[in-house]
Amino acid sequence: MRIMTKLLEWISVISAVFAVWYSLIGGYVKHPMIEQNMNLIIVSPIIFIILFGLYAVAVVLYRVFTFNNCEDAAKELQAEILEAKKDLHDRGLRW
């Protein structure tokens, strides 16, 4: 069973959106509402990129602010660093 990767999902969605956008720009779909809002349709990819950027920033900020602190793991890591320094010092490495 093959699973679609995230990259393939993004490429598929972007291709579908681009196909719809191109059909609207190219005049393949005729409707008075489309003709009235052609300026908005033309700049809609730029609007989508800006919205995607805002979404990405919001997700990164949310993940940074809700990041869990692991106090025990930090203490354990510091102890391992001190142990490694002592071991290197015992083996003759000086810094």
All heavy atoms as an XYZ file, in Angstrom:
775
protein
N       0.844     -1.176      0.000
C       0.000      0.000      0.000
C       0.893      1.245      0.000
O       1.719      1.433      0.858
C      -0.876     -0.039      1.248
C      -1.749      1.145      1.405
S      -2.622      1.018      2.955
C      -4.059      1.900      2.568
N       0.703      2.094     -0.953
C       1.484      3.326     -1.056
C       0.710      4.465     -0.419
O      -0.493      4.598     -0.595
C       1.770      3.651     -2.513
C       2.671      2.628     -3.125
C       3.358      3.212     -4.278
N       4.564      2.419     -4.448
C       5.636      2.838     -5.024
N       5.680      4.027     -5.526
N       6.681      2.075     -5.146
N       1.446      5.285      0.294
C       0.841      6.437      0.959
C       1.345      7.701      0.268
O       2.515      7.827     -0.042
C       1.211      6.447      2.449
C       0.665      5.186      3.120
C       0.671      7.685      3.137
C       1.090      5.034      4.562
N       0.418      8.620      0.036
C       0.788      9.874     -0.608
C       1.596     10.725      0.368
O       1.184     10.942      1.498
C      -0.476     10.619     -1.043
C      -0.191     11.893     -1.799
S      -1.681     12.799     -2.267
C      -2.353     11.767     -3.527
N       2.746     11.193     -0.064
C       3.568     12.030      0.795
C       2.982     13.435      0.861
O       2.140     13.825      0.049
C       5.006     12.098      0.272
O       4.990     12.729     -1.015
C       5.627     10.727      0.169
N       3.440     14.200      1.850
C       2.963     15.577      1.993
C       3.293     16.412      0.764
O       2.484     17.230      0.326
C       3.584     16.236      3.219
C       2.831     16.030      4.482
C       1.469     16.645      4.375
C       0.770     16.589      5.694
N      -0.639     16.852      5.582
N       4.492     16.199      0.216
C       4.874     16.951     -0.979
C       3.915     16.664     -2.120
O       3.473     17.584     -2.819
C       6.309     16.610     -1.383
C       6.809     17.276     -2.668
C       6.846     18.786     -2.499
C       8.170     16.739     -3.048
N       3.569     15.406     -2.302
C       2.645     15.046     -3.375
C       1.251     15.622     -3.122
O       0.568     16.044     -4.060
C       2.588     13.525     -3.514
C       2.074     12.979     -4.822
C       2.826     13.583     -6.001
C       2.202     11.471     -4.844
N       0.847     15.656     -1.851
C      -0.447     16.267     -1.531
C      -0.440     17.752     -1.889
O      -1.396     18.256     -2.497
C      -0.747     16.110     -0.039
C      -1.117     14.717      0.373
C      -1.363     14.616      1.867
O      -1.593     15.666      2.510
O      -1.316     13.497      2.388
N       0.627     18.467     -1.499
C       0.718     19.900     -1.796
C       0.738     20.146     -3.297
O       0.068     21.056     -3.793
C       1.954     20.502     -1.142
C       1.746     20.834      0.295
C       2.144     20.108      1.373
C       1.069     21.976      0.816
N       1.763     20.727      2.526
C       1.108     21.876      2.221
C       0.448     23.066      0.233
C       0.532     22.830      3.048
C      -0.118     24.024      1.068
C      -0.078     23.900      2.441
N       1.506     19.346     -4.024
C       1.575     19.513     -5.484
C       0.213     19.262     -6.113
O      -0.205     19.995     -7.025
C       2.659     18.598     -6.078
C       4.052     19.099     -5.666
C       2.541     18.520     -7.590
C       5.176     18.161     -6.052
N      -0.515     18.262     -5.625
C      -1.846     17.964     -6.165
C      -2.821     19.104     -5.923
O      -3.548     19.524     -6.836
C      -2.393     16.680     -5.532
O      -1.553     15.599     -5.795
N      -2.837     19.623     -4.709
C      -3.767     20.711     -4.384
C      -3.410     21.975     -5.160
O      -4.296     22.641     -5.726
C      -3.772     20.973     -2.861
C      -4.518     22.250     -2.531
C      -4.370     19.791     -2.132
N      -2.116     22.296     -5.212
C      -1.694     23.495     -5.950
C      -2.014     23.357     -7.431
O      -2.451     24.322     -8.072
C      -0.207     23.775     -5.704
C      -0.014     24.269     -4.269
C       0.337     24.799     -6.681
C       1.416     24.391     -3.833
N      -1.837     22.160     -7.987
C      -2.164     21.944     -9.397
C      -3.656     22.124     -9.656
O      -4.049     22.728    -10.660
C      -1.736     20.541     -9.826
O      -0.352     20.396     -9.724
N      -4.484     21.603     -8.767
C      -5.930     21.748     -8.938
C      -6.352     23.215     -8.836
O      -7.150     23.698     -9.657
C      -6.659     20.912     -7.892
N      -5.797     23.931     -7.854
C      -6.132     25.353     -7.701
C      -5.643     26.143     -8.910
O      -6.350     27.019     -9.423
C      -5.539     25.907     -6.382
C      -5.648     27.414     -6.326
C      -6.227     25.268     -5.197
N      -4.437     25.822     -9.388
C      -3.910     26.514    -10.564
C      -4.774     26.238    -11.793
O      -5.008     27.153    -12.600
C      -2.461     26.088    -10.837
C      -1.884     26.728    -12.060
C      -1.495     28.052    -12.044
C      -1.766     26.010    -13.245
C      -0.975     28.654    -13.174
C      -1.246     26.594    -14.383
C      -0.854     27.922    -14.351
N      -5.261     25.008    -11.943
C      -6.108     24.673    -13.096
C      -7.401     25.483    -13.069
O      -7.836     26.012    -14.107
C      -6.406     23.179    -13.107
N      -8.003     25.605    -11.900
C      -9.239     26.391    -11.781
C      -8.949     27.862    -12.049
O      -9.691     28.531    -12.790
C      -9.870     26.199    -10.384
C     -11.009     27.179    -10.163
C     -10.354     24.770    -10.215
N      -7.860     28.372    -11.464
C      -7.497     29.782    -11.651
C      -7.221     30.073    -13.121
O      -7.672     31.074    -13.665
C      -6.273     30.104    -10.793
C      -5.799     31.512    -10.919
C      -6.362     32.622    -10.389
C      -4.646     31.965    -11.637
N      -5.634     33.745    -10.714
C      -4.569     33.366    -11.481
C      -3.673     31.319    -12.390
C      -3.559     34.111    -12.069
C      -2.668     32.066    -12.956
C      -2.615     33.459    -12.794
N      -6.482     29.193    -13.780
C      -6.156     29.399    -15.193
C      -7.405     29.343    -16.068
O      -7.528     30.096    -17.033
C      -5.133     28.365    -15.659
C      -4.634     28.615    -17.056
C      -3.734     29.642    -17.303
C      -5.082     27.855    -18.129
C      -3.283     29.892    -18.583
C      -4.632     28.096    -19.404
C      -3.730     29.114    -19.632
O      -3.291     29.362    -20.901
N      -8.343     28.461    -15.715
C      -9.579     28.397    -16.507
C     -10.397     29.677    -16.349
O     -11.066     30.118    -17.292
C     -10.406     27.173    -16.122
O     -10.898     27.313    -14.814
N     -10.336     30.290    -15.173
C     -11.046     31.552    -14.967
C     -10.344     32.692    -15.700
O     -10.998     33.531    -16.329
C     -11.138     31.872    -13.477
C     -11.990     30.933    -12.628
C     -11.873     31.299    -11.165
C     -13.431     30.953    -13.086
N      -9.017     32.733    -15.620
C      -8.260     33.795    -16.287
C      -8.327     33.657    -17.800
O      -8.440     34.648    -18.527
C      -6.781     33.764    -15.827
C      -6.680     34.093    -14.345
C      -5.921     34.724    -16.624
C      -7.141     35.468    -13.976
N      -8.247     32.412    -18.256
C      -8.226     32.179    -19.704
C      -9.561     32.369    -20.395
O      -9.639     32.339    -21.620
N     -10.616     32.555    -19.631
C     -11.931     32.792    -20.228
C     -12.655     31.520    -20.621
O     -13.606     31.561    -21.407
N     -12.209     30.377    -20.082
C     -12.883     29.117    -20.407
C     -14.220     28.987    -19.691
O     -15.087     28.225    -20.115
C     -11.993     27.925    -20.053
C     -10.703     27.902    -20.830
C      -9.497     28.202    -20.225
C     -10.708     27.596    -22.184
C      -8.318     28.196    -20.945
C      -9.536     27.582    -22.914
C      -8.343     27.880    -22.297
O      -7.179     27.875    -23.011
N     -14.365     29.719    -18.600
C     -15.618     29.719    -17.840
C     -16.212     31.110    -17.966
O     -15.588     32.100    -17.607
C     -15.363     29.374    -16.353
C     -16.662     29.399    -15.579
C     -14.671     28.035    -16.216
N     -17.431     31.176    -18.494
C     -18.096     32.470    -18.696
C     -19.219     32.640    -17.674
O     -20.082     31.779    -17.543
C     -18.698     32.548    -20.105
C     -17.703     32.378    -21.219
C     -16.910     33.622    -21.376
C     -16.023     33.465    -22.608
N     -15.055     34.496    -22.737
N     -19.139     33.751    -16.957
C     -20.197     34.092    -16.021
C     -20.048     35.584    -15.712
O     -18.942     36.086    -15.586
C     -20.068     33.257    -14.736
C     -21.277     33.340    -13.873
N     -21.453     34.338    -12.948
C     -22.372     32.548    -13.791
C     -22.612     34.164    -12.335
N     -23.183     33.070    -12.818
N     -21.149     36.307    -15.579
C     -21.053     37.744    -15.304
C     -20.327     38.052    -13.989
O     -19.592     39.037    -13.896
C     -22.512     38.201    -15.226
C     -23.312     37.159    -15.887
C     -22.534     35.888    -15.823
N     -20.498     37.208    -12.988
C     -19.834     37.447    -11.711
C     -18.315     37.310    -11.844
O     -17.561     38.058    -11.218
C     -20.349     36.461    -10.665
C     -19.873     36.713     -9.279
S     -20.738     35.578     -8.195
C     -19.646     35.612     -6.802
N     -17.869     36.391    -12.671
C     -16.433     36.220    -12.905
C     -15.872     37.449    -13.612
O     -14.802     37.950    -13.264
C     -16.165     34.935    -13.712
C     -16.550     33.712    -12.877
C     -14.715     34.852    -14.150
C     -16.521     32.411    -13.640
N     -16.599     37.950    -14.579
C     -16.146     39.123    -15.326
C     -16.122     40.372    -14.439
O     -15.246     41.224    -14.589
C     -17.033     39.330    -16.543
C     -16.860     38.212    -17.573
C     -17.878     38.281    -18.692
O     -18.665     39.251    -18.728
O     -17.891     37.358    -19.522
N     -17.053     40.477    -13.483
C     -17.076     41.622    -12.584
C     -15.907     41.593    -11.591
O     -15.405     42.633    -11.184
C     -18.389     41.665    -11.795
C     -19.594     41.995    -12.643
C     -20.891     41.821    -11.864
O     -20.882     41.346    -10.732
N     -22.000     42.204    -12.491
N     -15.491     40.403    -11.204
C     -14.448     40.254    -10.185
C     -13.115     39.795    -10.772
O     -12.321     39.167    -10.070
C     -14.903     39.263     -9.116
C     -16.108     39.750     -8.364
O     -16.167     40.903     -7.969
N     -17.076     38.879     -8.183
N     -12.841     40.117    -12.024
C     -11.622     39.646    -12.683
C     -10.364     40.184    -12.000
O      -9.365     39.469    -11.905
C     -11.635     40.024    -14.169
C     -10.498     39.410    -14.953
S     -10.417     37.610    -14.867
C     -11.798     37.132    -15.872
N     -10.398     41.423    -11.506
C      -9.219     41.970    -10.819
C      -8.879     41.162     -9.565
O      -7.711     40.891     -9.291
C      -9.431     43.435    -10.441
C      -9.447     44.330    -11.659
O      -8.888     43.990    -12.686
N     -10.110     45.465    -11.530
N      -9.887     40.780     -8.811
C      -9.668     39.962     -7.624
C      -9.157     38.570     -8.009
O      -8.282     38.024     -7.328
C     -10.958     39.844     -6.813
C     -10.886     39.022     -5.538
C      -9.902     39.659     -4.561
C     -12.252     38.886     -4.919
N      -9.668     38.020     -9.083
C      -9.227     36.696     -9.529
C      -7.773     36.742     -9.982
O      -7.003     35.820     -9.709
C     -10.149     36.180    -10.662
C     -11.549     35.918    -10.106
C      -9.583     34.928    -11.298
C     -12.589     35.634    -11.152
N      -7.384     37.812    -10.613
C      -6.006     37.918    -11.102
C      -5.021     37.976     -9.938
O      -3.963     37.353     -9.984
C      -5.863     39.143    -12.023
C      -6.596     38.879    -13.334
C      -4.402     39.468    -12.287
C      -6.683     40.070    -14.253
N      -5.339     38.710     -8.883
C      -4.408     38.840     -7.757
C      -4.613     37.780     -6.675
O      -3.899     37.771     -5.678
C      -4.489     40.247     -7.116
C      -4.079     41.320     -8.087
C      -5.850     40.503     -6.536
N      -5.548     36.862     -6.866
C      -5.816     35.857     -5.837
C      -4.608     34.975     -5.512
O      -4.440     34.614     -4.339
C      -7.026     35.002     -6.224
O      -6.775     34.303     -7.417
N      -3.709     34.614     -6.439
C      -2.530     33.839     -6.022
C      -1.641     34.594     -5.044
O      -1.103     34.004     -4.098
C      -1.788     33.570     -7.336
C      -2.826     33.637     -8.380
C      -3.795     34.666     -7.905
N      -1.506     35.894     -5.236
C      -0.699     36.694     -4.314
C      -1.365     36.724     -2.937
O      -0.689     36.607     -1.909
C      -0.493     38.113     -4.870
C       0.288     38.040     -6.180
C       0.197     39.014     -3.862
C       0.331     39.332     -6.946
N      -2.676     36.857     -2.918
C      -3.409     36.853     -1.654
C      -3.238     35.514     -0.948
O      -3.006     35.461      0.269
C      -4.896     37.171     -1.896
C      -5.053     38.609     -2.393
C      -5.719     36.950     -0.629
C      -6.434     38.949     -2.890
N      -3.307     34.408     -1.702
C      -3.134     33.082     -1.104
C      -1.725     32.896     -0.543
O      -1.542     32.294      0.511
C      -3.452     31.981     -2.111
C      -4.907     31.843     -2.429
C      -5.325     31.575     -3.712
C      -5.876     31.994     -1.447
C      -6.662     31.449     -4.020
C      -7.228     31.882     -1.732
C      -7.619     31.595     -3.021
N      -0.727     33.412     -1.217
C       0.653     33.302     -0.718
C       0.811     34.096      0.579
O       1.437     33.620      1.534
C       1.656     33.767     -1.793
C       1.699     32.746     -2.928
C       3.041     33.974     -1.203
C       2.495     33.195     -4.123
N       0.231     35.285      0.630
C       0.299     36.084      1.852
C      -0.431     35.382      3.000
O       0.083     35.306      4.128
C      -0.283     37.492      1.610
C       0.632     38.276      0.667
C      -0.506     38.246      2.914
C       0.050     39.571      0.171
N      -1.606     34.825      2.724
C      -2.343     34.105      3.763
C      -1.591     32.868      4.228
O      -1.575     32.551      5.429
C      -3.736     33.722      3.244
C      -4.710     34.876      3.067
C      -6.013     34.391      2.444
C      -4.972     35.565      4.385
N      -0.946     32.166      3.305
C      -0.155     30.996      3.679
C       1.020     31.409      4.560
O       1.351     30.725      5.531
C       0.344     30.256      2.439
C       1.211     29.084      2.771
C       0.655     27.922      3.279
C       2.585     29.147      2.602
C       1.450     26.841      3.604
C       3.389     28.068      2.920
C       2.826     26.911      3.422
N       1.661     32.524      4.235
C       2.759     33.024      5.057
C       2.299     33.377      6.456
O       2.978     33.056      7.441
N       1.151     34.033      6.574
C       0.610     34.365      7.890
C       0.272     33.106      8.684
O       0.522     33.027      9.893
C      -0.632     35.243      7.749
C      -0.376     36.660      7.233
C      -1.701     37.379      6.972
C       0.467     37.436      8.221
N      -0.280     32.115      7.999
C      -0.582     30.836      8.653
C       0.697     30.172      9.150
O       0.749     29.677     10.287
C      -1.324     29.911      7.683
C      -1.441     28.499      8.174
C      -2.350     28.164      9.167
C      -0.636     27.488      7.652
C      -2.458     26.865      9.629
C      -0.734     26.193      8.111
C      -1.643     25.885      9.093
O      -1.739     24.600      9.550
N       1.746     30.162      8.324
C       3.011     29.544      8.715
C       3.618     30.247      9.916
O       4.103     29.597     10.848
C       3.982     29.545      7.530
N       3.589     31.572      9.928
C       4.111     32.335     11.064
C       3.302     32.028     12.328
O       3.870     31.842     13.409
C       4.111     33.845     10.751
C       4.342     34.676     11.996
C       5.147     34.160      9.699
N       1.987     31.954     12.189
C       1.143     31.659     13.347
C       1.439     30.269     13.903
O       1.517     30.086     15.126
C      -0.332     31.778     12.967
N       1.630     29.286     13.044
C       1.927     27.932     13.500
C       3.279     27.885     14.199
O       3.424     27.284     15.270
C       1.882     26.936     12.320
C       2.491     25.601     12.695
C       0.464     26.753     11.845
N       4.284     28.528     13.626
C       5.614     28.536     14.236
C       5.566     29.228     15.598
O       6.121     28.719     16.587
C       6.643     29.212     13.308
C       7.938     29.490     14.032
C       6.898     28.345     12.085
N       4.905     30.369     15.684
C       4.802     31.076     16.969
C       4.042     30.250     18.004
O       4.434     30.188     19.174
C       4.133     32.436     16.777
C       4.979     33.488     16.077
C       4.163     34.754     15.845
C       6.226     33.796     16.880
N       2.984     29.607     17.589
C       2.216     28.758     18.510
C       3.082     27.620     19.038
O       3.089     27.343     20.241
C       0.974     28.200     17.809
C       0.236     27.184     18.642
C      -0.549     27.595     19.719
C       0.348     25.830     18.380
C      -1.226     26.676     20.504
C      -0.313     24.895     19.158
C      -1.097     25.319     20.216
O      -1.743     24.403     20.990
N       3.816     26.972     18.145
C       4.671     25.850     18.566
C       5.808     26.326     19.468
O       6.214     25.604     20.369
C       5.222     25.133     17.341
C       4.146     24.544     16.447
C       3.874     23.104     16.784
N       2.692     22.608     16.119
C       2.696     21.896     15.003
N       3.842     21.625     14.418
N       1.579     21.471     14.490
N       6.338     27.508     19.223
C       7.409     28.029     20.071
C       6.869     28.351     21.465
O       7.491     28.018     22.474
C       8.054     29.276     19.440
C       8.925     30.024     20.439
C       8.881     28.878     18.224
N       5.710     28.989     21.540
C       5.161     29.384     22.832
C       4.639     28.199     23.640
O       4.559     28.274     24.862
C       4.054     30.419     22.662
C       4.574     31.774     22.274
C       4.033     32.457     21.197
C       5.605     32.369     22.981
C       4.512     33.708     20.832
C       6.091     33.622     22.629
C       5.540     34.287     21.553
N       4.259     27.108     22.980
C       3.743     25.944     23.702
C       4.779     24.837     23.803
O       4.438     23.709     24.138
C       2.474     25.402     23.016
O       2.783     25.020     21.677
C       1.366     26.433     23.051
N       6.049     25.149     23.545
C       7.114     24.156     23.615
C       7.313     23.726     25.068
O       7.395     24.563     25.969
C       8.412     24.748     23.053
C       9.516     23.756     22.924
C       9.518     22.844     21.897
C      10.555     23.735     23.838
C      10.535     21.923     21.758
C      11.580     22.821     23.714
C      11.569     21.911     22.674
N       7.390     22.424     25.287
C       7.545     21.901     26.643
C       8.997     21.982     27.087
O       9.908     21.617     26.349
C       7.090     20.447     26.696
C       5.613     20.305     26.457
O       4.854     21.204     26.771
N       5.192     19.180     25.911
N       9.202     22.446     28.318
C      10.530     22.430     28.920
C      10.719     21.093     29.629
O       9.843     20.653     30.363
C      10.694     23.567     29.924
C      10.787     24.902     29.238
O      11.162     24.983     28.087
N      10.435     25.950     29.961
N      11.863     20.497     29.406
C      12.175     19.213     30.034
C      13.315     19.450     31.016
O      14.488     19.287     30.658
C      12.540     18.174     28.989
S      11.254     17.905     27.766
N      12.970     19.832     32.222
C      13.984     20.156     33.225
C      14.837     18.948     33.553
O      16.062     19.061     33.679
C      13.311     20.706     34.484
C      12.483     21.960     34.264
C      13.329     23.142     33.853
O      14.508     23.213     34.242
O      12.803     24.013     33.133
N      14.215     17.785     33.711
C      14.978     16.579     34.056
C      15.943     16.206     32.946
O      17.089     15.828     33.202
C      14.026     15.414     34.338
C      13.161     15.672     35.560
O      13.593     16.459     36.422
O      12.063     15.087     35.641
N      15.473     16.311     31.702
C      16.340     15.975     30.567
C      17.502     16.970     30.461
O      18.626     16.576     30.118
C      15.532     15.967     29.276
N      17.253     18.232     30.777
C      18.325     19.229     30.728
C      19.381     18.940     31.785
O      20.587     19.019     31.510
C      17.748     20.629     30.930
N      18.949     18.572     32.991
C      19.903     18.220     34.053
C      20.707     16.980     33.671
O      21.917     16.910     33.901
C      19.171     18.003     35.366
C      18.618     19.273     35.967
C      17.832     18.993     37.221
C      17.193     20.275     37.754
N      16.338     20.025     38.900
N      20.030     15.993     33.102
C      20.715     14.767     32.672
C      21.736     15.061     31.588
O      22.862     14.541     31.611
C      19.674     13.759     32.175
C      20.259     12.438     31.755
C      19.192     11.484     31.251
O      18.005     11.653     31.600
O      19.569     10.568     30.503
N      21.385     15.916     30.662
C      22.312     16.280     29.589
C      23.519     17.027     30.143
O      24.661     16.761     29.729
C      21.590     17.129     28.537
C      22.404     17.565     27.329
C      22.919     16.358     26.562
C      21.587     18.465     26.428
N      23.302     17.938     31.083
C      24.423     18.660     31.697
C      25.353     17.702     32.427
O      26.579     17.836     32.367
C      23.908     19.735     32.664
C      23.239     20.903     31.992
C      24.199     21.714     31.145
O      25.376     21.837     31.448
N      23.689     22.256     30.056
N      24.774     16.705     33.107
C      25.594     15.709     33.797
C      26.413     14.893     32.806
O      27.594     14.596     33.048
C      24.706     14.798     34.640
N      25.807     14.532     31.678
C      26.533     13.785     30.651
C      27.651     14.619     30.042
O      28.729     14.091     29.737
C      25.574     13.307     29.567
C      24.649     12.196     30.022
C      23.670     11.783     28.941
O      23.809     12.237     27.782
O      22.762     11.009     29.261
N      27.426     15.907     29.879
C      28.475     16.791     29.343
C      29.643     16.866     30.315
O      30.804     16.770     29.912
C      27.894     18.196     29.040
C      26.948     18.131     27.852
C      29.010     19.198     28.789
C      26.164     19.400     27.603
N      29.342     17.027     31.605
C      30.413     17.068     32.604
C      31.178     15.741     32.644
O      32.411     15.725     32.751
C      29.841     17.392     33.977
C      29.344     18.825     34.164
C      28.682     18.973     35.532
C      30.480     19.815     34.000
N      30.459     14.648     32.532
C      31.103     13.334     32.516
C      32.003     13.181     31.298
O      33.124     12.660     31.386
C      30.034     12.237     32.527
C      30.575     10.835     32.539
C      29.466      9.786     32.489
O      28.327     10.091     32.892
O      29.768      8.676     32.033
N      31.534     13.646     30.144
C      32.337     13.556     28.925
C      33.575     14.446     29.029
O      34.676     14.037     28.605
C      31.504     13.950     27.716
N      33.441     15.630     29.611
C      34.604     16.511     29.796
C      35.629     15.868     30.724
O      36.832     15.919     30.473
C      34.159     17.867     30.358
C      33.542     18.784     29.342
C      33.208     20.132     29.984
C      32.624     21.078     28.979
N      32.312     22.395     29.567
N      35.143     15.263     31.809
C      36.056     14.596     32.749
C      36.772     13.431     32.062
O      37.974     13.241     32.229
C      35.282     14.106     33.960
C      36.147     13.446     35.016
C      35.289     12.964     36.172
C      36.128     12.262     37.214
N      36.622     10.975     36.807
N      36.022     12.662     31.274
C      36.620     11.534     30.561
C      37.683     12.011     29.569
O      38.768     11.421     29.484
C      35.519     10.742     29.842
C      36.049      9.519     29.144
O      36.809      8.744     29.777
O      35.721      9.329     27.948
N      37.402     13.079     28.843
C      38.386     13.614     27.901
C      39.602     14.170     28.641
O      40.739     14.030     28.180
C      37.750     14.696     27.021
C      36.736     14.197     25.984
C      36.050     15.387     25.320
C      37.416     13.324     24.950
N      39.366     14.783     29.796
C      40.474     15.315     30.602
C      41.354     14.159     31.102
O      42.592     14.263     31.097
C      39.932     16.127     31.771
C      40.985     16.747     32.623
N      41.731     17.831     32.186
C      41.436     16.449     33.867
C      42.584     18.150     33.129
N      42.430     17.324     34.174
N      40.714     13.064     31.512
C      41.466     11.894     31.973
C      42.273     11.250     30.860
O      43.324     10.648     31.099
C      40.521     10.851     32.594
C      39.905     11.338     33.900
O      40.439     12.319     34.467
O      38.895     10.752     34.325
N      41.797     11.377     29.643
C      42.515     10.802     28.487
C      43.615     11.729     27.960
O      44.283     11.397     26.995
C      41.541     10.478     27.360
C      40.595      9.346     27.737
C      39.669      9.053     26.604
N      38.687      8.063     27.020
C      38.285      7.069     26.278
N      38.779      6.924     25.055
N      37.409      6.227     26.721
N      43.742     12.895     28.554
C      44.837     13.784     28.195
C      44.477     14.951     27.301
O      45.347     15.699     26.873
N      43.197     15.132     27.031
C      42.792     16.276     26.195
C      42.660     17.503     27.077
O      41.919     17.509     28.067
C      41.471     15.992     25.476
C      40.962     17.092     24.564
C      41.921     17.273     23.392
C      39.580     16.775     24.064
N      43.388     18.542     26.760
C      43.354     19.786     27.531
C      42.836     20.902     26.635
O      43.250     21.029     25.486
C      44.755     20.149     28.033
C      45.473     19.056     28.739
C      45.111     19.026     30.226
N      46.004     18.135     30.966
C      45.654     16.903     31.342
N      44.496     16.427     31.005
N      46.496     16.154     32.020
N      41.985     21.752     27.173
C      41.513     22.911     26.425
C      41.433     24.128     27.261
O      41.466     24.181     28.418
C      40.177     22.655     25.711
C      39.051     22.340     26.622
C      38.221     23.235     27.220
C      38.629     21.062     27.043
N      37.309     22.586     27.983
C      37.516     21.231     27.901
C      39.036     19.772     26.805
C      36.843     20.200     28.491
C      38.353     18.750     27.399
C      37.284     18.961     28.223
